[in-house]
Amino acid sequence: MSPLVFPLILLASMLALAFHFVAREERGVSQRFRLGEAARRIAEAAADEAFLWLHRETGRPDSAPFRWVLDDQGTALPIPLVMVPEQAANLLPSGERAELTAQARILDRRLQDSKGQNYRGTADAHDSLATVEIHVTVTLWSNHVFKPAPLLTLHLSRHHDAGMSSIVSRRPAAGERRTAYCQAFPLDYALLVRNGLEEFRRAPGVSLNPPETSLVVEQKHLPPERRGKIFFGGTDPARATTAGPEETPIENQVFINLSEEFQNQVAPFTAEVPVGQAEVLELVPALEERLQEFGRQNGITDLAWENLKGRFVIGTAPLCRAASDTPELAFERTLVSWLAASSRGAEGVWPLHPGLRLLGDDPQVAADPAMAASVLEGAIRKRFLYRVVWRLDLSGTKIRGTMMVGGVPRTDSRPVPAELASELESWKNALPCIPLPPDAEDLPPLVRTFLTRLPQVAARYPQISLLSRMDANFLYGRTTGEPDLRHPPAGESFPQPVFFSPGNLPIEVRAGTENGFRPYGLYSLWQGKQVPVEALEKMGIVNPREGVITLRGITHVRGHLELGPVTGGSWRIRGQGVLAADGFTLKAGLRVDHADPEAICVLMARRGDILIGTDQWIEASCLAFNDQWSGTVRAVRPLHLRGALVCDRLELPQAWSRDRHLLEYDPRLKPDQSLHQIWISRWVTFQRVSGNEDS
């Protein structure tokens, strides 16, 4: 045998042994790679399923995961996995199986934005940003009959941004006001007009007293603590007047003209001031001329009045009447027209129209002082007629004169003849007690003389005003106690509201810029920003085919959003949230879906208007405002709104149809606890994978 045989056999054996070890190692590496890849795919699928479950469950305010995120007690939330464990068998050989667990944790909660502004407003608010970690553990096991063993354990962690924002803030306790910024603060109001006083002055007056248009704010069915407030910006009489040179009212207040229907709000007052013969003839010297004319007609000479009397008849009445079909009402209408002619600005608008029905249609409810106190803020007053009329009183009056009786002159006193008394005491000869109007030269001489001399006589009676006026000194609603119209109140106002900027600084309601009037102004908490209109359907927010709007948090839409007609007549609202856009056009109603009775919708126009072109119910709050104070809600059909109406300008009657419009406040906007929405971003901001081989 050749001496080379043994070395060759030894070499071959060594090569075979080396190949065996290499093959075994490669098989191990391949096994580990296969197991690792399978575990990774399973873990990623499980993380996706865990996110979808958490996203779905945190969208329901009544769910345990929702409360877990909101309360953040520092505990982990187990997440059930259903689909991925069932499908994992398809990725593994028959001799292997997978065990999966998933949980979520809140790693941090940020309570301030990058400017250091606090997110939270009310004590129970949970407005904040957070990082949510979803952690998945995958353990692969061998299915050995006698000795099952773990093959590999893999951990996958993902981070998602999340936000919590209050859509509706908890109502303040009775008698209290907000002390800090809340995102949803305008929803405290059934009607809030930021530029209300300036619009009222420049309209002038018709923004609250529009012709042929009626706006009714109805809340009588709500308990006081659930009613929405009503405020017109700028109505603070304690501040220096903001009226221009030709604008009225000078005082920072608005008024609503009272009609006959609401005459129970007219401050009751009656009085008479008698005057003697000297003052009667001072005021109406034409009475002497009329007496002498009567004498000439009846052959009486040297006529003179005896015990001639007059009286100032004082009372109150509504400004607006449906008809003037009696001499007294016709005289009253003339008196009001003269008062208007002698006034300027909003105080002198003629003809007068009944004002808005801020406290509802029912005159008894509207006259309840408790109703007004629970709803109204600022200087909102009623205007009625304080009427002073001068009339001749011939009771006990005689005329003394000389007549020829049988050719002999005879002088005596006799009662005023009935025909002369009837003429002089009729309403035709009543005289209005008003300030001398600027165009007094156009008045009849008798009236002009009377009004010229009236101030001198009135000055002798300082205890009472002898001049008629359209009185706007008393707060809207029934006047309690004994109203003193001799010395009407000055500076009366309902409580003044307090507003805050997102930086928690007190502001005036007309304040603009980022530190001014900013509902839902914590932009970091918005769920979506600059969302194209066409993307709303892809995101599941707007579904035109089914006529459903699904809301969750605050979504900002880029541009103008139009909600057109849908099958079924009205859009159905699900979820709770805010849609912010440049402007809105509504061509169909918005109704809370019966399947989600707690749904809440807020439409916020940040640059334009909200145009409502339907008479169907709009069960949503409409906010239209901008820094140019031009935002308004336009109702070109009879409006039926259940929610809140907040705007810069009311634009009545120009932007509203000549119909009856109804605004009902939604009591759910005054909850006992703040209503939140949670959003979790689908984008993964961080991912970490780690694992170990167990065998």
C-alpha positions as CSV (number, residue, x, y, z in Angstrom):
1,M,0.0,0.0,0.0
2,S,1.3,3.4,-0.9
3,P,2.5,5.5,2.0
4,L,0.2,8.3,0.6
5,V,-3.0,6.5,1.3
6,F,-3.2,7.2,5.0
7,P,-2.5,10.9,4.7
8,L,-5.1,11.1,2.0
9,I,-7.7,9.3,4.1
10,L,-6.8,11.6,7.1
11,L,-7.2,14.7,4.9
12,A,-10.5,13.5,3.5
13,S,-11.7,12.8,7.0
14,M,-10.7,16.2,8.2
15,L,-12.4,17.9,5.1
16,A,-15.5,15.9,5.8
17,L,-15.5,16.9,9.4
18,A,-14.9,20.5,8.5
19,F,-17.8,20.4,6.0
20,H,-20.1,18.9,8.6
21,F,-19.3,21.7,11.1
22,V,-19.7,24.4,8.4
23,A,-23.0,22.9,7.1
24,R,-24.3,22.6,10.7
25,E,-23.3,26.2,11.4
26,E,-24.9,27.4,8.2
27,R,-28.1,25.5,9.0
28,G,-28.1,27.2,12.5
29,V,-27.5,30.6,11.0
30,S,-30.3,30.0,8.4
31,Q,-32.6,28.7,11.2
32,R,-31.9,31.8,13.3
33,F,-32.4,34.1,10.3
34,R,-35.7,32.3,9.4
35,L,-36.9,32.5,12.9
36,G,-35.9,36.1,13.3
37,E,-37.5,37.1,10.1
38,A,-40.7,35.3,10.9
39,A,-40.8,36.8,14.4
40,R,-40.2,40.3,13.0
41,R,-43.0,40.0,10.5
42,I,-45.4,38.6,13.1
43,A,-44.4,41.4,15.5
44,E,-44.9,44.1,12.9
45,A,-48.3,42.7,12.0
46,A,-49.2,42.5,15.7
47,A,-48.1,46.1,16.2
48,D,-50.3,47.2,13.4
49,E,-53.3,45.3,14.8
50,A,-52.6,46.7,18.3
51,F,-52.5,50.3,16.9
52,L,-55.8,49.8,15.0
53,W,-57.4,48.4,18.2
54,L,-56.1,51.2,20.3
55,H,-57.1,53.8,17.7
56,R,-60.6,52.4,17.5
57,E,-61.2,52.0,21.2
58,T,-59.9,55.5,22.1
59,G,-62.4,56.9,19.7
60,R,-65.2,55.9,22.1
61,P,-65.5,58.1,25.1
62,D,-67.3,55.4,27.1
63,S,-64.5,52.8,26.6
64,A,-61.9,51.7,29.2
65,P,-58.9,52.6,26.8
66,F,-60.3,56.1,26.4
67,R,-60.3,56.6,30.2
68,W,-56.8,55.0,30.4
69,V,-55.3,57.5,28.0
70,L,-57.2,60.4,29.6
71,D,-56.4,59.6,33.2
72,D,-52.8,58.4,32.6
73,Q,-52.2,56.5,35.9
74,G,-48.8,55.2,34.6
75,T,-50.0,51.7,34.1
76,A,-49.7,49.5,31.0
77,L,-52.8,48.7,29.0
78,P,-53.0,45.1,27.7
79,I,-54.1,45.0,24.1
80,P,-55.9,41.9,22.8
81,L,-54.6,40.4,19.6
82,V,-57.0,38.3,17.5
83,M,-56.1,38.3,13.8
84,V,-52.3,38.0,13.9
85,P,-52.1,34.9,16.2
86,E,-54.5,33.1,13.9
87,Q,-52.4,34.0,10.8
88,A,-49.1,33.3,12.4
89,A,-49.3,29.6,11.7
90,N,-49.0,30.4,8.0
91,L,-45.6,31.8,8.5
92,L,-44.2,28.9,10.7
93,P,-43.5,25.3,10.0
94,S,-45.8,22.7,11.6
95,G,-43.3,22.1,14.3
96,E,-43.3,25.6,15.6
97,R,-45.8,28.0,17.1
98,A,-45.9,31.7,18.3
99,E,-47.0,33.3,21.5
100,L,-47.8,37.0,21.3
101,T,-48.5,39.8,23.8
102,A,-49.1,43.5,23.2
103,Q,-49.5,46.4,25.6
104,A,-49.5,50.2,25.4
105,R,-47.8,52.8,27.7
106,I,-47.9,56.5,27.8
107,L,-44.2,57.6,28.0
108,D,-44.7,61.3,28.6
109,R,-47.5,63.8,28.6
110,R,-46.8,67.4,27.6
111,L,-49.0,70.0,29.2
112,Q,-47.5,73.1,27.5
113,D,-46.8,74.1,23.9
114,S,-43.5,75.3,22.6
115,K,-44.3,78.8,23.7
116,G,-44.9,77.7,27.3
117,Q,-48.7,78.1,27.1
118,N,-50.6,75.7,29.2
119,Y,-53.0,73.4,27.4
120,R,-55.4,72.9,30.3
121,G,-58.2,75.3,31.0
122,T,-60.8,73.9,33.4
123,A,-59.8,71.8,36.3
124,D,-61.0,68.6,34.7
125,A,-59.5,69.3,31.3
126,H,-57.0,66.9,29.9
127,D,-55.7,68.9,26.9
128,S,-52.2,67.7,26.2
129,L,-49.9,65.9,23.9
130,A,-48.3,62.6,24.6
131,T,-46.2,59.8,23.2
132,V,-47.9,56.4,23.2
133,E,-45.7,53.3,23.0
134,I,-47.0,50.1,21.6
135,H,-44.9,47.1,22.8
136,V,-45.2,43.7,21.2
137,T,-43.5,40.5,22.4
138,V,-43.3,37.5,20.1
139,T,-42.0,34.1,21.5
140,L,-41.5,31.2,19.0
141,W,-41.8,27.7,20.5
142,S,-40.9,24.3,19.1
143,N,-43.9,21.9,19.2
144,H,-41.7,19.0,20.4
145,V,-44.1,16.4,21.9
146,F,-42.0,15.6,24.9
147,K,-40.0,18.8,25.4
148,P,-41.4,22.0,23.9
149,A,-38.8,24.7,24.1
150,P,-38.7,28.4,23.3
151,L,-36.7,29.1,20.1
152,L,-36.6,32.9,20.0
153,T,-38.1,35.9,21.7
154,L,-38.4,39.2,19.9
155,H,-39.5,42.6,21.3
156,L,-40.8,45.4,19.1
157,S,-41.6,48.9,20.4
158,R,-43.2,51.7,18.4
159,H,-43.9,55.3,19.4
160,H,-46.9,57.3,18.1
161,D,-47.8,60.9,18.8
162,A,-51.2,61.4,20.5
163,G,-53.3,64.3,21.5
164,M,-56.2,64.9,23.9
165,S,-58.4,68.0,23.4
166,S,-61.6,69.2,25.0
167,I,-64.3,69.7,22.4
168,V,-66.7,71.1,25.0
169,S,-65.5,72.5,28.3
170,R,-67.2,71.9,31.7
171,R,-69.6,74.7,32.6
172,P,-68.7,77.0,35.4
173,A,-70.5,76.5,38.7
174,A,-73.5,78.7,39.4
175,G,-72.5,82.3,39.9
176,E,-68.9,81.7,38.8
177,R,-67.0,82.6,35.7
178,R,-64.2,81.1,33.8
179,T,-60.8,82.0,35.2
180,A,-58.6,80.7,32.4
181,Y,-58.5,80.0,28.7
182,C,-60.7,77.0,27.5
183,Q,-60.6,75.9,23.9
184,A,-64.4,75.7,23.6
185,F,-65.2,78.9,25.5
186,P,-67.6,80.4,22.8
187,L,-69.9,77.4,23.2
188,D,-70.9,78.9,26.6
189,Y,-73.0,81.3,24.4
190,A,-76.2,80.7,22.5
191,L,-75.5,84.0,20.7
192,L,-72.2,85.9,20.7
193,V,-71.7,88.8,18.4
194,R,-68.1,90.1,18.8
195,N,-68.6,93.4,17.1
196,G,-72.2,93.8,18.3
197,L,-72.1,97.4,19.5
198,E,-70.2,98.8,16.6
199,E,-72.5,97.0,14.1
200,F,-75.5,98.3,16.0
201,R,-74.4,101.9,15.8
202,R,-73.4,101.7,12.2
203,A,-76.4,99.7,11.0
204,P,-77.9,101.9,12.6
205,G,-80.0,100.1,15.1
206,V,-81.5,97.6,12.7
207,S,-79.1,94.8,13.5
208,L,-81.2,94.1,16.6
209,N,-84.4,95.6,15.3
210,P,-84.6,94.3,11.7
211,P,-87.6,94.9,9.4
212,E,-89.6,91.8,8.4
213,T,-87.0,89.5,9.9
214,S,-87.2,87.7,13.2
215,L,-84.6,85.9,15.2
216,V,-85.9,83.9,18.2
217,V,-83.5,82.5,20.8
218,E,-85.5,79.8,22.5
219,Q,-84.3,78.3,25.8
220,K,-87.4,78.2,28.1
221,H,-87.3,74.4,28.2
222,L,-83.8,74.4,29.7
223,P,-82.8,74.7,33.4
224,P,-80.9,77.9,34.1
225,E,-77.6,76.2,34.5
226,R,-77.9,74.7,31.0
227,R,-78.8,77.9,29.1
228,G,-76.4,79.6,26.8
229,K,-75.4,83.2,27.4
230,I,-76.1,86.1,25.0
231,F,-73.6,88.9,24.6
232,F,-73.0,91.7,22.1
233,G,-69.3,92.8,22.2
234,G,-68.5,96.3,23.4
235,T,-71.6,96.8,25.5
236,D,-69.8,97.9,28.7
237,P,-71.2,101.3,29.9
238,A,-68.5,101.5,32.5
239,R,-65.9,102.2,29.8
240,A,-65.4,105.4,27.9
241,T,-67.8,105.7,25.0
242,T,-66.7,104.3,21.6
243,A,-69.3,106.2,19.6
244,G,-68.3,108.2,16.6
245,P,-69.3,111.9,16.1
246,E,-72.7,111.1,14.6
247,E,-73.3,107.7,16.2
248,T,-75.7,106.8,19.0
249,P,-76.2,105.5,21.6
250,I,-73.5,107.5,23.2
251,E,-73.4,105.1,26.1
252,N,-72.0,101.7,25.3
253,Q,-75.3,99.8,25.1
254,V,-77.7,98.2,22.6
255,F,-81.4,98.3,22.8
256,I,-84.4,96.2,21.6
257,N,-87.6,97.9,20.7
258,L,-90.6,96.5,22.6
259,S,-93.7,95.6,20.6
260,E,-97.3,95.3,21.8
261,E,-96.8,91.5,22.2
262,F,-94.0,92.2,24.8
263,Q,-95.6,95.2,26.5
264,N,-95.5,93.4,29.8
265,Q,-91.8,94.5,29.8
266,V,-92.7,98.1,29.5
267,A,-91.9,99.8,32.8
268,P,-95.3,100.8,34.2
269,F,-95.8,104.5,35.0
270,T,-98.6,107.0,35.0
271,A,-98.8,110.5,36.3
272,E,-100.6,113.8,35.6
273,V,-99.2,117.2,36.2
274,P,-101.9,120.0,36.2
275,V,-101.1,123.5,35.2
276,G,-103.0,126.7,35.8
277,Q,-104.4,129.3,33.4
278,A,-101.3,131.5,33.3
279,E,-99.1,128.5,32.1
280,V,-101.8,127.3,29.8
281,L,-101.9,130.6,28.0
282,E,-98.1,130.8,28.1
283,L,-97.9,127.5,26.3
284,V,-100.8,127.9,24.0
285,P,-101.5,131.6,23.4
286,A,-103.6,130.6,20.4
287,L,-106.3,129.7,23.0
288,E,-107.0,133.4,23.5
289,E,-107.3,133.9,19.8
290,R,-109.7,131.0,19.5
291,L,-111.8,132.4,22.3
292,Q,-112.1,135.8,20.6
293,E,-113.0,134.1,17.3
294,F,-115.7,132.2,19.1
295,G,-117.0,135.5,20.5
296,R,-117.1,137.1,17.1
297,Q,-119.0,134.1,15.7
298,N,-121.6,134.3,18.5
299,G,-121.8,138.1,19.1
300,I,-120.0,138.0,22.5
301,T,-117.5,140.7,23.4
302,D,-114.8,141.2,26.0
303,L,-114.4,137.4,26.3
304,A,-112.0,136.0,28.9
305,W,-111.1,132.6,30.3
306,E,-111.9,131.8,33.9
307,N,-110.2,128.9,35.7
308,L,-108.6,127.6,32.5
309,K,-106.6,124.5,33.1
310,G,-104.3,122.0,31.4
311,R,-102.6,118.8,32.3
312,F,-99.5,116.9,31.3
313,V,-100.6,113.3,30.9
314,I,-97.7,110.9,31.4
315,G,-97.5,107.2,30.7
316,T,-95.5,104.5,29.1
317,A,-96.2,102.4,26.0
318,P,-94.6,99.9,23.6
319,L,-92.8,101.6,20.7
320,C,-94.0,99.3,18.0
321,R,-97.7,98.8,17.4
322,A,-99.4,96.7,14.7
323,A,-101.9,99.5,13.9
324,S,-102.8,103.1,14.7
325,D,-106.5,102.9,14.1
326,T,-107.7,105.2,17.0
327,P,-107.2,108.9,17.4
328,E,-105.0,108.2,20.5
329,L,-102.8,105.7,18.7
330,A,-102.5,107.9,15.7
331,F,-101.4,110.7,17.9
332,E,-98.9,108.4,19.6
333,R,-97.5,107.4,16.2
334,T,-97.0,111.0,15.3
335,L,-95.3,111.7,18.6
336,V,-92.9,108.8,18.0
337,S,-92.1,110.0,14.5
338,W,-91.3,113.4,15.8
339,L,-89.1,111.9,18.5
340,A,-87.2,109.9,15.9
341,A,-86.8,113.0,13.7
342,S,-85.2,114.9,16.6
343,S,-82.7,112.0,17.2
344,R,-79.8,110.8,15.3
345,G,-78.0,107.5,14.6
346,A,-79.5,104.3,15.9
347,E,-81.8,106.2,18.3
348,G,-83.5,108.0,15.5
349,V,-84.2,105.2,13.0
350,W,-87.7,105.4,11.6
351,P,-89.9,103.5,11.1
352,L,-89.3,101.4,14.2
353,H,-89.4,97.7,14.1
354,P,-89.8,95.1,16.9
355,G,-86.5,93.8,18.2
356,L,-85.0,90.3,18.3
357,R,-86.6,87.8,20.7
358,L,-83.6,87.1,22.8
359,L,-85.6,85.4,25.5
360,G,-88.0,83.4,23.3
361,D,-91.4,83.8,21.8
362,D,-93.4,83.5,25.1
363,P,-93.9,87.1,26.5
364,Q,-94.4,85.7,30.0
365,V,-91.1,83.8,30.0
366,A,-89.3,86.8,28.4
367,A,-90.6,89.1,31.1
368,D,-89.3,86.8,33.9
369,P,-86.3,88.7,35.5
370,A,-84.7,85.3,36.4
371,M,-84.8,84.3,32.7
372,A,-83.0,87.5,31.7
373,A,-80.5,87.2,34.5
374,S,-79.6,83.6,33.6
375,V,-78.9,84.4,29.9
376,L,-78.0,88.0,29.2
377,E,-74.6,89.7,29.6
378,G,-73.5,93.3,29.0
379,A,-75.7,96.3,28.5
380,I,-78.7,94.9,26.6
381,R,-81.7,97.1,27.2
382,K,-85.2,97.5,26.1
383,R,-86.6,100.6,24.5
384,F,-90.2,101.8,25.1
385,L,-92.1,105.1,24.9
386,Y,-92.1,107.5,27.8
387,R,-95.1,109.5,26.6
388,V,-96.0,113.0,27.7
389,V,-99.0,114.7,26.2
390,W,-100.4,118.1,27.0
391,R,-104.2,118.3,26.9
392,L,-106.6,121.0,27.8
393,D,-108.8,120.4,30.8
394,L,-112.1,122.4,30.6
395,S,-113.8,120.9,33.6
396,G,-114.8,123.8,35.8
397,T,-113.7,126.3,33.2
398,K,-115.9,129.2,32.3
399,I,-115.9,132.0,29.9
400,R,-116.8,135.5,30.8
401,G,-118.1,137.9,28.2
402,T,-120.7,140.6,27.3
403,M,-123.8,139.9,25.2
404,M,-126.6,142.2,24.1
405,V,-129.8,141.0,25.8
406,G,-132.9,143.0,24.8
407,G,-130.6,145.8,23.6
408,V,-128.9,146.0,26.9
409,P,-125.3,144.7,27.4
410,R,-125.1,141.9,29.9
411,T,-121.8,140.6,31.3
412,D,-121.7,137.2,33.0
413,S,-119.8,133.9,33.3
414,R,-121.0,130.7,31.8
415,P,-119.7,127.1,31.2
416,V,-117.7,126.6,28.0
417,P,-120.2,125.7,25.3
418,A,-120.2,122.0,24.6
419,E,-119.2,122.4,20.9
420,L,-116.2,124.5,21.8
421,A,-115.2,122.2,24.7
422,S,-115.5,119.1,22.5
423,E,-113.3,120.7,19.9
424,L,-110.6,121.9,22.3
425,E,-110.4,118.7,24.3
426,S,-110.2,116.3,21.4
427,W,-107.0,114.4,20.5
428,K,-106.8,116.7,17.4
429,N,-105.8,119.5,19.7
430,A,-103.5,117.4,22.0
431,L,-99.9,118.6,21.9
432,P,-96.8,116.4,22.0
433,C,-94.3,117.1,24.6
434,I,-91.0,116.6,22.9
435,P,-87.7,118.4,22.4
436,L,-87.9,121.0,19.8
437,P,-86.9,119.2,16.5
438,P,-84.2,120.7,14.2
439,D,-86.8,121.3,11.5
440,A,-89.1,123.2,13.8
441,E,-89.8,125.7,11.0
442,D,-91.9,123.1,9.2
443,L,-94.2,122.5,12.2
444,P,-97.6,124.1,12.5
445,P,-97.3,127.5,14.3
446,L,-99.3,126.3,17.3
447,V,-97.0,123.3,17.9
448,R,-93.9,125.3,17.2
449,T,-94.9,127.9,19.8
450,F,-95.8,125.2,22.3
451,L,-92.5,123.3,21.9
452,T,-90.5,126.5,22.1
453,R,-92.0,127.5,25.4
454,L,-92.3,124.0,26.9
455,P,-88.7,123.9,28.4
456,Q,-89.4,127.1,30.4
457,V,-92.5,125.5,31.9
458,A,-90.9,122.1,32.4
459,A,-88.1,123.6,34.4
460,R,-90.6,124.6,37.0
461,Y,-91.4,120.9,37.6
462,P,-87.9,119.3,38.4
463,Q,-89.5,116.4,40.1
464,I,-90.6,114.8,36.9
465,S,-89.7,114.9,33.2
466,L,-92.3,116.7,31.0
467,L,-90.5,115.7,27.8
468,S,-91.4,112.5,25.9
469,R,-88.5,110.2,25.1
470,M,-87.8,106.7,23.7
471,D,-86.5,105.3,26.9
472,A,-83.6,102.9,26.7
473,N,-82.4,103.1,30.3
474,F,-83.8,99.8,31.7
475,L,-82.4,96.3,31.2
476,Y,-84.1,93.9,28.9
477,G,-86.8,91.8,30.7
478,R,-89.4,92.9,33.2
479,T,-88.4,95.8,35.4
480,T,-88.7,94.7,39.1
481,G,-89.9,96.9,41.9
482,E,-91.2,100.5,41.4
483,P,-89.3,101.9,38.3
484,D,-88.3,105.5,38.8
485,L,-89.0,107.1,35.4
486,R,-88.6,110.5,37.0
487,H,-84.9,109.7,37.5
488,P,-84.2,106.7,35.2
489,P,-81.1,104.6,36.0
490,A,-77.8,105.2,34.4
491,G,-75.2,102.7,33.4
492,E,-77.3,99.6,34.0
493,S,-75.8,96.4,32.7
494,F,-76.0,92.7,33.1
495,P,-72.8,91.0,34.3
496,Q,-69.8,91.6,32.0
497,P,-68.1,88.5,30.6
498,V,-64.4,87.7,30.9
499,F,-62.5,86.3,28.0
500,F,-59.0,84.9,27.8
501,S,-56.4,84.4,25.1
502,P,-54.6,81.1,24.6
503,G,-51.9,82.6,26.7
504,N,-54.4,82.9,29.6
505,L,-54.4,86.7,29.4
506,P,-57.7,88.6,29.9
507,I,-58.8,90.1,26.6
508,E,-61.6,92.2,25.1
509,V,-63.8,90.0,22.9
510,R,-62.9,92.0,19.8
511,A,-59.2,91.4,20.3
512,G,-57.4,89.9,17.3
513,T,-54.1,88.3,16.5
514,E,-52.8,85.1,18.0
515,N,-53.1,86.5,21.5
516,G,-56.7,87.5,21.0
517,F,-60.0,85.8,20.4
518,R,-59.0,82.3,19.5
519,P,-61.5,79.4,20.0
520,Y,-59.7,76.1,19.7
521,G,-56.5,78.1,19.5
522,L,-54.1,75.4,20.7
523,Y,-53.0,74.3,17.3
524,S,-50.7,71.6,18.5
525,L,-53.7,69.6,19.6
526,W,-55.4,69.7,16.2
527,Q,-55.8,66.2,14.8
528,G,-55.3,67.3,11.2
529,K,-54.0,70.5,9.6
530,Q,-54.3,71.9,6.1
531,V,-56.3,68.8,5.0
532,P,-57.4,69.2,1.3
533,V,-61.2,69.1,0.9
534,E,-60.9,66.1,-1.5
535,A,-59.0,64.2,1.2
536,L,-61.8,64.3,3.7
537,E,-63.6,61.3,2.1
538,K,-60.4,59.2,2.0
539,M,-59.9,60.0,5.7
540,G,-63.4,58.8,6.5
541,I,-64.5,62.2,7.8
542,V,-67.0,63.0,5.0
543,N,-68.9,60.3,3.3
544,P,-71.2,61.8,0.6
545,R,-72.6,58.4,-0.5
546,E,-74.0,57.6,2.9
547,G,-74.5,61.2,4.0
548,V,-72.4,60.7,7.1
549,I,-69.9,63.1,8.8
550,T,-67.6,61.3,11.3
551,L,-65.8,63.6,13.6
552,R,-62.9,63.0,16.0
553,G,-61.1,65.9,17.5
554,I,-60.2,69.1,15.6
555,T,-59.6,68.9,11.8
556,H,-58.5,71.9,9.8
557,V,-59.6,71.9,6.2
558,R,-57.7,73.9,3.6
559,G,-60.1,76.1,1.7
560,H,-63.9,76.4,1.6
561,L,-66.0,73.3,2.5
562,E,-69.4,72.8,0.9
563,L,-71.8,70.2,2.2
564,G,-74.3,69.6,-0.6
565,P,-77.6,67.7,-0.7
566,V,-77.5,64.0,0.3
567,T,-79.8,61.1,0.1
568,G,-82.2,61.2,3.1
569,G,-82.3,65.0,3.2
570,S,-79.8,65.7,6.0
571,W,-76.2,64.8,6.8
572,R,-75.8,62.5,9.8
573,I,-73.2,63.4,12.4
574,R,-71.2,60.8,14.3
575,G,-68.5,61.4,16.8
576,Q,-67.5,64.6,18.4
577,G,-65.2,67.3,16.9
578,V,-64.6,70.5,15.1
579,L,-64.3,71.2,11.4
580,A,-62.3,74.4,10.8
581,A,-62.2,75.8,7.3
582,D,-62.0,79.2,5.5
583,G,-65.8,79.1,5.2
584,F,-68.7,76.8,4.8
585,T,-71.8,76.4,2.6
586,L,-74.5,74.2,3.9
587,K,-77.1,73.0,1.3
588,A,-78.6,70.3,3.5
589,G,-79.3,69.8,7.2
590,L,-77.0,68.4,9.8
591,R,-78.6,66.0,12.3
592,V,-77.1,64.0,15.1
593,D,-77.2,60.3,14.1
594,H,-79.6,58.2,16.1
595,A,-76.8,55.6,16.4
596,D,-74.6,58.2,18.2
597,P,-76.9,60.4,20.2
598,E,-73.8,62.0,21.9
599,A,-72.4,63.3,18.7
600,I,-71.3,67.0,18.7
601,C,-70.4,69.1,15.7
602,V,-68.7,72.5,15.6
603,L,-68.2,74.3,12.3
604,M,-65.6,77.1,12.6
605,A,-65.1,79.5,9.7
606,R,-61.7,81.2,10.2
607,R,-61.7,83.6,7.2
608,G,-65.1,83.7,5.5
609,D,-68.7,83.1,6.4
610,I,-71.0,80.2,7.0
611,L,-73.8,80.3,4.4
612,I,-76.8,78.2,5.3
613,G,-79.0,77.6,2.3
614,T,-81.5,75.1,3.8
615,D,-84.4,75.3,6.2
616,Q,-83.6,71.9,7.6
617,W,-82.4,71.6,11.1
618,I,-78.7,72.3,11.7
619,E,-77.6,70.5,14.8
620,A,-74.2,72.1,15.0
621,S,-72.6,75.1,16.5
622,C,-71.6,77.7,13.9
623,L,-68.5,79.9,14.6
624,A,-67.6,82.6,12.0
625,F,-64.8,85.1,13.0
626,N,-61.6,86.7,11.9
627,D,-59.3,89.5,12.7
628,Q,-61.1,91.9,10.4
629,W,-64.4,91.4,12.3
630,S,-66.3,90.4,9.1
631,G,-67.3,86.8,9.9
632,T,-71.0,86.2,9.8
633,V,-73.6,83.4,9.5
634,R,-75.8,84.0,6.5
635,A,-79.2,82.3,6.5
636,V,-80.9,82.6,3.1
637,R,-83.6,80.3,4.1
638,P,-85.5,80.1,7.5
639,L,-82.9,79.0,9.9
640,H,-83.4,76.2,12.4
641,L,-80.2,75.9,14.4
642,R,-79.6,73.8,17.5
643,G,-76.3,74.7,19.0
644,A,-74.4,78.0,19.4
645,L,-74.1,80.9,17.0
646,V,-70.9,82.9,17.3
647,C,-69.9,85.6,14.8
648,D,-68.2,89.0,14.3
649,R,-71.3,90.6,12.8
650,L,-74.9,89.5,12.8
651,E,-75.7,91.2,9.4
652,L,-79.4,91.4,10.1
653,P,-81.3,91.8,7.9
654,Q,-79.0,92.0,4.9
655,A,-77.6,88.4,5.2
656,W,-80.8,86.8,6.4
657,S,-84.0,86.0,4.6
658,R,-87.2,87.9,5.6
659,D,-88.4,85.0,7.7
660,R,-88.7,83.8,11.2
661,H,-85.4,82.2,12.3
662,L,-85.0,80.0,15.3
663,L,-82.0,79.4,17.4
664,E,-82.2,76.7,20.1
665,Y,-79.2,76.3,22.4
666,D,-77.9,72.7,22.9
667,P,-77.7,72.0,26.6
668,R,-75.0,69.4,26.0
669,L,-72.7,72.4,25.5
670,K,-72.9,73.0,29.2
671,P,-71.8,69.6,30.5
672,D,-70.9,68.7,34.1
673,Q,-67.6,67.3,32.8
674,S,-65.5,68.4,29.9
675,L,-66.0,66.3,26.7
676,H,-62.7,65.2,25.2
677,Q,-61.5,63.6,22.0
678,I,-58.3,61.5,21.6
679,W,-56.4,61.1,18.5
680,I,-53.4,58.8,17.9
681,S,-51.3,59.4,14.8
682,R,-50.7,56.4,12.6
683,W,-47.2,57.6,11.8
684,V,-44.4,55.8,13.6
685,T,-42.0,58.3,15.1
686,F,-39.6,55.7,16.6
687,Q,-39.2,51.9,16.3
688,R,-36.9,49.5,18.2
689,V,-36.5,45.8,17.7
690,S,-34.6,43.5,20.1
691,G,-34.5,39.8,20.8
692,N,-32.6,36.8,21.9
693,E,-32.3,33.1,20.9
694,D,-33.5,30.8,23.6
695,S,-31.9,27.7,22.4
